[in-house]
Amino acid sequence: STDMGHQAADEHFGDDPQKRADFAHRGVHLTALASKKLIAAFYGRKAQYAYFSGCSDGGREALIEAQRYPDDFGGIIAGAPALNFQVQKTLYHGWMARSNRGADGKPILLASRLPLLHKAVLEQCDLLDGQIDGLIADPRICHFDPAALQCKASADPTTCLSAEEVATVRRFYEGPKDPVSGERLTLGGPQPGSELAWAGVFVPISADQTVYSEKAALEAIRNVVFEKNPPAGFDLNALDFDKKTFDQLRPLHALYDATNPDLSPFASRGGKLILWHGWADPNVSPLNTLAYHEGLEAEMGKTRTEAFSRLYMLPGVYHCGGGGGSKPGRSADADHGLGRKKPGPGCHRCPTGRPRQGRQQAETTGTVAAGVHGQGKRGQSRTYSQGLPVPVHGRVRPQGLREKRKQLPARPAVDHGKNTAMDGQRVLQTLYASGTSGALAVASVQRGRIIFSSFLTWHANQYRIASIPERGIEKNPIDSMGWKPKKYRFPAKSKYV
């Protein structure tokens, strides 16, 4: 297990250049190498499969593995990746925190106003996919103007927004721009349909609450994102949202960011990649993941990209889960092809968040829409399949996306050997760890696989054994998100794959 060189959200490790590197890319890599050696020593054979699944910064770690260490894992699942780490922490979260401050320093918009805003968004855009289900299938075609909610003279203030609140919401959606050139500093803000998820992230529940965005931005700016940390006492009032600040972040892009679109070494050794992101994510804009996938196709060609990678955009899903939509299961199943064949997720199973009898929910895979078929009750799974292309609106390529980092020397292919019928529970006990770690290695070698997983370091995850060798080892986080172990299920054949 690895904590990536620091504990939870404390980023004072940034004072140590070596610990910066541990967090940026070395932590998971060295954990993978050490775990494989432990397993080989215990069983007398190398493991047959190695997978990595991560979300948020874990999603960034997943892409770092594919980009820097292509031999570590045969299959990688990257969810809601914070792939442009510095821009995300500084210009995205810093902007979201600053945008909701009045002249008196107090918050303008409170969480109690969000249901009103969300209802108005759904009234305008829910039907764009042809059905009313409380979800916006593709927010890029939802052109909601918060001015529609602005209070008129003598209006009941509980049924509308003040001019100041409207301006704040507009700043959220648009994201920061250079005040002189008008150039975007991020791909944009949270997408229409995500409004209920803003509570606590950048919209406080009470006037005296410090929102997550402020804490995340300050911790990163003071300790890790710049070559030289700012003076003690720096606060967000001193942060300029302009091209100069953006350029000051550039020197460390190659250290932290997972934006290299050339995955040739990973693909050429047979690696498979699944990207997924919730459209209603308030923490990391889903436009980042879309742009990275577009970068993959531009760099490697669409045909070659589709041979090893897929992207899923999930309507109504918040950051790494939650919300009214459906999210993918957490475990990768070797028996269903990840890391051995085409990724083939023209179909995978997602547990539903609430009953949607007879609903067909649209989901986008890159520029491809997908439908969910069948009926189900709460907790059941639905099968998603790829569908027809849908138009892409307002594509904006982020600055720095195509910047090439120095390519590391290719490592020789690892011969993982064959499975051995051994006691998977004993090996799990050897590797088992719990706490706020960024990665957990678990293993089973009878009809099993090695699965490495990485989660948000600021969530106190606990783990327990979920199964024994005959079915492989699954990881069952017992945390506030309520995730339960699920399996990806890929079709043997699909006309879209």
N, C-alpha and C positions, 0 to 999 in steps of 0.2 A: 504494500500500500504506500502511497505517496501523498504528502500534503503540499507538493510543489514548492517546498521551501518556505512556507509561511502558514500561519494559522488563520483560518476563516477569512474575514474581510480586512484584516490588518495587513497593510501593504508597506510597513516600514522596512521590509526586506529590501526595498529599492535602494537603500543606502549602500548595499553590497552588490557590486557588479556580477559576482558569481551567482548570487541568489536571484538576480534578475534573469540570468540565463537559465537557472533551474526552473523558474516559473515559466519563462517564455517557451522553452522547448525540451529541456533535458530531463525534467522530472518523470514524465510518462515514459520516455524512451528508456531511461535507465531502469525504471521499474519493470518494463517489459523484458529487458535483457536479463535482469536478476531473476524474475519469476520463471522464465523459460529454463534458466540454469537449475533453479530449485526443482522444477518439475522433472527435468531430465535426470537429475541426481536421484530423486525419489523413486522414479519408475524405471530408470535405466534406459529410457528411450525419450526422444524428443516428442513434443506435442504435435499432433497432426494439424490442428487448426488454431488460429489466434484471431480474435475479434476485438474491436474497440467500439464502444458506444458512449457518446457524450453529448451533453446539451449545455447551452450558454457558453461559459468559458470552456466547459468540457467539449462543446462543439468546435471551438477554436483549436483545442488540443487535438481533437480528432483530425482536423484538416492539417495541422502541423505535422502529425504523424504521416499522413499521406504525402505531404510535400517534402518533408525533410528526411524521414526515415521510412521509405517505402517497403522495406523488408520486415518491419516489425509486425504488421498485421495483414492478414489476407482479406479481411472484410472490415469496413469502417462505416459507422452510422454517425453522422454529424447533425445534431438538432439545434436549431436556432443559434448558429455559431456567431459568437462575438468576434468575427474574423478580423475586423479592423480595430483592434483593441484600443489603441490610443485615441483615435477619432471618436470611437464609441464612448469612452469614458469622459473625454474632455469636451468635445464639441456637441455630442448628442445629449448626454446626461447633464452637462453643465448648462446647455441651452434650455432644457426642459425645466430645470430648477429655477433658473433666472427668469424664464418667461412668465412665471406665475407669481411674481413679486410686484406689489404696488409700490408707490413712491414712499410709503411709510415702512416698507420692508415686510409687510404682512402679506399672506397669500390672497390672491384675487379670487380664485376658483376653489371651492371646496367639494369634496366627494359627494355631498348630498345633492349637488346639481347635476351629477353625471347621468342618472337615469333619464332626466328630461332631455339631455343632449342625445343620448343613445337612442331614445325612442324616435326622435326627429330624424336621425340618420337612417334608421330602419324603415321609417315611413317613406323615405325618398328612394332608398336603394335596395331594400330586401327583395323586391319583385324583379330586379334586373335579370335574375337567372330564371325567371318564369315561375317561381314558387315562393310562397310566404312561409318561411321556416325559422325566422329569427336570426338568420345568418346572411352575411354578404359574401357571395361566392368569390368574387374578384373585386376587391376594393379599388383597383386602378380605374375602373369604369364608374365609380361612384363619385360624382362631383358635387359633394355637399358643401353648401355655404352656410356657416354658422350665423351669418347675418339674418337668416330667415327666422331665427329665434330671438332677435333683439327686441326688447320691450318697446312698445309704442306708448304714447301718452295715455296715462290713466290705466294702463294694463296691470293686472295682478302680477307682482314680481315673482310669485312662486311658479308661474306658468311661462316665464320667458327669462332671457339672460340680459344682464346689463351690457352697455357698450364696452365696458372694460373686460367683462367676462368673454364677450364675443371676440375681442381682439386677442385675448389670451389663448382661446381655443384655436384661432387661426394661426397663431405663432406655433402652437404644438404641431399642427398638421404640416405646416410648411417647412419647419426646421430652419437652422441658421443660414444666413447668406452674408457674403462680404458686403459691407455697407456702401462701398464705392463701386465695385464691378457688378454687384448683384449675383456673383457666382455662388452656387450652392457649396456649402462646406460639408454637408452630409447628403445622403441620397434622399433625405426627407424624414419626416417624423412618423409617429404611429399612424396606422391606416384607419379609415372610416370603418366603424364596427367594433373598434377596440375600446371604446370609451369607458365601459364599466371596469376594465382592467387598469385604468389609470390610477385608481384609488390607492394611495400609499406609495405608489411609484414616483409620480411627480405631482399628483394632486393630493394634498393632505386631507385626512379624515377630520381632523380638528385644526383650528388655527395655530395651535402651538406645536404641531407635529413636524419633525424634521423628515422630509421625504427621502426615499431611497436615492433618487437621482442626485440630490445634494451631497449625501454621504459618499456615494460612489465616485462622483466627480472630484470632490475634495481629497479623498484618500489617494486617488490615482495621481492627481495633479501635484500634490505635495510630495509624492514619493517615487513614482515609477515612470511616468510617460515622457518626461523631458530628459535630455542628456544631463542637465544640471537642475537639481531641484530648486524651486522658487524659495525666496526667503521665508523664514518662520512667520507664521501668522497670515499666510496668504489665504484670501477668501475669494468667493466667486465674483464679488464686485470688481475684482482686479483682472478678471479674465476678459480679453477682447475676442469677440467672435468675428475674425477677419482672416484674410489669406495669410497674413504674417504669422498668426498663431498656428494655422494649419501647417505652414512650411517649417515651423519650429519643431513639429512632431516628426518630420520626415526622417531625421537621422536614425531613429530607433524602429522605423517600420520593419526593416529586415530582421530585427530581433524578435519583436512581438507578433507581428501580423501574419495571418494565414491567408494571404491574398494571391499567392503565386498560382496562376491558372495552368501551368504546365505540369500535369501529373503523369507525364510519359513514363518515368521509372516505375511508378506505382501500377499503372495500367499494363505495362509491358510484362510485369511479373505475375499478372493475373489478378491483381487486386480489384475489389469491387467497392463502390462507394454509394451510399444512400444519403442524400441531403433532405432535410425536412424543416419546415418552419410554419408556425401558426400565423395566419393572417392578422389575428387580433393581439399580437405580441406587443406590449408597450415598452419592454426593456430593450429589445434589439429590433430595429426596423427590419421587417421581412424583405424589404427592397435590397438589402445587402446580400442576402442569400441568392435572390434572383439575379443580381448583377454578377455574382461570382459564377453562377451556373452559365450565364451568357458568356462570361470570360472564358470558361472552360471550352465552350463550343467554338468561340472565335479562335482560341489558341490551338485546339486539338482537332477541330472539325466536328460537326454534329454527329456524323456516323460513328466516328471513333469514340466520342464521348458517350453516346448511347450504348456502346458495347460494354461499358464498365460502370456507368453512373446513372442515377435517376434523382430527380428532384420532386418533392411533394410539398405543395402549399396547402395548408389545412384551414379551411374557413372556421372562424369562431374560436380557434384555439389560442390561449394566452401563451405566456412565456414558459416553454418546456412542458406545457400541460394546463389543464383547467379550462374554464370557459364552456360555452355551449356546444362546441364542435367536437369532433373525434380526433384523438391523437393515436399515433402508432404505439405498439407494444414496445417494451424496453429491451427485449433480448433478441439476439441474432441466432438463428437456428441453422447450423451447418447442414442438417438434413434437407433443408429447403433451398440450398444453393448459394447463399451469400458467401463469397470467397472461393467458390469452386466453378461456377458457370457464369452466364450472363447474370447481372444483378436481378434481372427479370421482375422487378417490382412493378409490372404492369398490374399487379394485384398485391395488396397486403391487407392485413386485418387490423382494424382500429376499434378499440372499445368505445362505445357511445357514452356521451356524458349525460344524456337524458333521453326519455322515450321520444322517438320520432316515427310513429307508425306510418308506414307506407311512404316515407319521405325519400326523395332522391337528392342527395346532397352533392353539390358540385365541388370539385377539388381540382386544383391546377398542378400540373407537373411541368415546371418550366413554363413554356407557352402552350401547354396542353391541358385541357380540362378533363376531369375524370368524374364519373358518376358512382354513387353508392347504390347498391341494389338490394332489395329485400326489406323485410320488416324486422323489428327487434325491440326488446324492452331494455330498460336501464341495465348497464353492465354487460350486455351482449356485444358481440363484435359484428362489424359489417365489412363486406369485401369491396374494395375500391379497385376499379379498373380504368385504364387510360382511355381517353376519348378523343374528340376532335380538337384541332388547334383552335385557340381563341386569340383575338387580337391583343397585342401588348400596347398599353397606353402609357405615355410619359416616361419612356425609358431614359434613365440618366446613368451614365457610367461614372462611378466614383473616381475621384482623383487618386492616382497611385495604384489602381487595381492592376494595371498591366505592367507595373514596374517589376522587372525581373530581379530576383535575388540570386546571389551566387549559388550555382547548383553544387550540392555536396556530391562527393564521389559516390558512385553506385556501389552498394554492398553486394557481395555474392549472395545468390539465392540460398535460402535456408532449406535444408532437407528435414522436414518435420518428422519423417519416419512413420511408423504405424501406431495405431492405438494398442494399448495393452490393457488387459482386463485386470485392473487393480482396484483398490479401495478408494473411490473418489472422495468419500467423506473424510478419510484421514488426510488426504492432500489438501482438502478445503480447510481443515483445522490448522494445517501448517501455514497456510497463506491468509487465513481469515483476519480481518481487521475491521474496526468500526470507528465512527467519529465523524469529523468534518473533512475527511480526506477528499482530494480531488480525483483519486483513482482507486479502484479495488480490483485485485486479481483473484479470480476463483477458477477452479479447474475440475474437470472430470475427464477421465481417459477411457472409459468403457462406453462405447456408442455415444461419446460425448464430444466436447470441444473445450477450448479455453476461451473464456469470455472476459475481456477487460472492460470495465465501465468507469465513466468519469461523470461527476455531477457538480452542481453548483457548490463551491466551497463554503458559501455562507448558509447552506442548509445543513442542519444537524441530522445527517442520515444515519440510520441504524440498519444493520443487515442480519439476516439469519439464513440458515440452510433451507432451501425451498424444495429440493429434490435430491435424489441419489443417483448413482451412475447409470442405471438402466435408462433413465430419461435425460441424463445430463444434468448439469448444475445450472439452475436459474438464480438470478439475484432478485430478492424481494425487498426493496426499500420500504421501511415502515416510517413514512414521513408525512408531513402536512399535506403533500400533494395526493396521497392516497393511491400511488401507482401500484398496480399488481402485476405479477409476471405474465407476459403475453409472448406469443411466438409470432414471428413474421412467417407468413405462408405465401409462397410464390407459386404461380400456376405452372404446370408442366408445359403448357402451350398457350400462347396468346397472340392474336392477330396483330396486336399493337407492338409486340416485342420482336 
